[in-house]
Amino acid sequence: MDSELYGNAPTPAPFGITPPSAHYLREIAKWGKFLAIVGFVGVGIMVLVGLFAGATMGMFLPKESINSSAGMISGGFFTVFYLLFALLYFFPVLYLYRFSGKMQEALRLQDEELLTTSFSNLKSLFKFMGILTIIILGFYVLSLVFVFLGVGIGSMM
């Protein structure tokens, strides 16, 4: 049945990158590489902040709480939080950098395989950001559910 529907359809003609498209892709690759480099610097700063968060928290906490478990947990929490956030931020920056570098090289060498690899990294970037967005939206929904439950239970008391 499918062959009847699509049997008469013309096969799509392959298309190449036109000069205006190549110009736009070069611009995108330049800005992408710039943003990726800035992102790598940001990841590095997050790692440094994460590594020194425990010591920094110790300077600002009162002397009594430094020796307590709460003082140690708060410093350790910030360390783990910053390191996890840096790890989470690293992957989209890496995909963007790979996309940009491969795109620049593909356009310079007119290499179809590099172009495909470049677009594969762009796909991975969007897929990662889409999944991350779904996870964050899920946390928002859970937060709202807990807030409404808390308000409901609080109003019953």
C-alpha positions as CSV (number, residue, x, y, z in Angstrom):
1,M,0.0,0.0,0.0
2,D,2.8,2.4,0.8
3,S,4.4,1.8,-2.6
4,E,1.2,2.9,-4.2
5,L,1.3,6.2,-2.2
6,Y,4.9,7.0,-2.7
7,G,5.7,5.1,-5.9
8,N,5.1,8.1,-8.2
9,A,6.8,10.6,-6.0
10,P,10.0,12.1,-7.4
11,T,13.2,11.4,-5.6
12,P,14.5,14.5,-3.9
13,A,17.4,16.0,-5.6
14,P,20.6,16.4,-3.5
15,F,21.4,19.9,-2.6
16,G,24.6,21.6,-1.8
17,I,25.6,24.6,0.3
18,T,25.1,27.8,-1.6
19,P,27.6,30.7,-1.2
20,P,25.1,32.7,1.0
21,S,24.5,29.6,3.2
22,A,28.3,29.0,3.4
23,H,28.7,32.7,4.5
24,Y,26.1,32.2,7.2
25,L,27.6,29.0,8.4
26,R,31.0,30.6,8.6
27,E,29.6,33.4,10.8
28,I,27.8,30.9,13.0
29,A,31.0,28.9,13.4
30,K,33.0,32.0,14.4
31,W,30.4,33.0,17.0
32,G,30.0,29.4,18.1
33,K,33.7,29.0,18.7
34,F,33.8,32.3,20.6
35,L,30.9,31.3,22.8
36,A,32.5,27.9,23.4
37,I,35.8,29.3,24.4
38,V,34.0,31.7,26.8
39,G,32.1,28.6,28.1
40,F,35.3,26.7,28.7
41,V,36.7,29.6,30.7
42,G,33.4,29.7,32.6
43,V,33.7,25.9,33.3
44,G,37.2,26.4,34.5
45,I,36.2,29.2,36.9
46,M,33.3,27.0,38.2
47,V,35.8,24.2,38.9
48,L,38.1,26.6,40.7
49,V,35.3,28.1,42.7
50,G,34.1,24.6,43.5
51,L,37.5,23.4,44.7
52,F,37.9,26.4,47.0
53,A,34.3,26.7,48.1
54,G,34.9,24.7,51.3
55,A,37.8,26.8,52.4
56,T,36.0,30.0,51.5
57,M,32.9,29.0,53.4
58,G,35.1,28.3,56.4
59,M,36.2,31.9,56.4
60,F,32.7,33.3,56.5
61,L,31.1,30.9,59.0
62,P,31.3,31.6,62.8
63,K,34.0,29.7,64.6
64,E,31.5,27.5,66.5
65,S,29.9,26.1,63.3
66,I,33.2,25.3,61.5
67,N,33.9,22.3,63.8
68,S,30.3,21.2,63.6
69,S,28.9,18.9,61.0
70,A,26.7,21.7,59.5
71,G,29.8,23.8,58.8
72,M,31.5,20.9,57.0
73,I,28.4,19.9,55.1
74,S,27.8,23.5,53.8
75,G,31.3,23.8,52.4
76,G,31.2,20.3,50.9
77,F,27.7,21.0,49.5
78,F,29.0,24.1,47.6
79,T,32.0,22.2,46.3
80,V,29.9,19.3,45.0
81,F,27.3,21.7,43.6
82,Y,29.8,23.8,41.6
83,L,31.6,20.7,40.3
84,L,28.4,19.0,39.2
85,F,27.2,22.2,37.6
86,A,30.6,22.6,35.8
87,L,30.3,19.1,34.5
88,L,26.8,19.7,33.3
89,Y,27.8,22.9,31.6
90,F,30.9,21.3,30.0
91,F,29.1,19.0,27.6
92,P,27.0,21.6,25.7
93,V,30.1,23.8,25.4
94,L,32.1,20.8,24.1
95,Y,29.5,20.1,21.5
96,L,29.4,23.7,20.4
97,Y,33.1,23.9,20.1
98,R,33.3,20.7,18.1
99,F,30.5,21.9,15.8
100,S,32.2,25.2,15.2
101,G,35.6,23.8,14.6
102,K,34.4,21.1,12.2
103,M,32.2,23.5,10.4
104,Q,35.1,26.0,9.8
105,E,37.3,23.1,8.6
106,A,34.5,21.6,6.4
107,L,33.8,25.0,4.7
108,R,37.5,25.6,4.2
109,L,38.3,22.2,2.8
110,Q,34.8,21.6,1.1
111,D,34.6,18.3,2.9
112,E,31.2,16.6,3.1
113,E,32.3,14.2,5.8
114,L,33.5,17.0,8.1
115,L,30.2,18.9,7.4
116,T,28.2,15.9,8.5
117,T,30.3,15.5,11.6
118,S,29.8,19.2,12.4
119,F,26.0,18.9,12.1
120,S,26.1,15.7,14.2
121,N,27.7,17.8,17.0
122,L,25.1,20.4,16.6
123,K,22.4,17.7,16.8
124,S,24.0,16.5,20.0
125,L,24.0,20.0,21.5
126,F,20.3,20.5,20.8
127,K,19.5,17.0,22.1
128,F,21.4,17.6,25.3
129,M,19.8,21.0,25.8
130,G,16.3,19.5,25.1
131,I,16.7,16.7,27.6
132,L,18.1,19.1,30.2
133,T,15.1,21.4,29.6
134,I,12.7,18.5,30.1
135,I,14.4,17.6,33.3
136,I,14.3,21.2,34.6
137,L,10.6,21.5,33.7
138,G,10.0,18.3,35.5
139,F,11.7,19.7,38.6
140,Y,9.5,22.8,38.3
141,V,6.3,20.7,38.1
142,L,7.5,18.6,41.1
143,S,8.2,21.8,43.0
144,L,4.8,23.2,42.3
145,V,3.2,19.9,43.4
146,F,5.0,20.0,46.7
147,V,4.1,23.7,47.2
148,F,0.5,23.0,46.6
149,L,0.6,20.0,48.9
150,G,2.3,22.1,51.6
151,V,-0.3,24.8,51.3
152,G,-3.1,22.3,51.4
153,I,-1.7,20.5,54.4
154,G,-1.0,23.8,56.1
155,S,-4.5,25.1,55.5
156,M,-5.9,22.0,57.1
157,M,-4.0,22.5,60.4
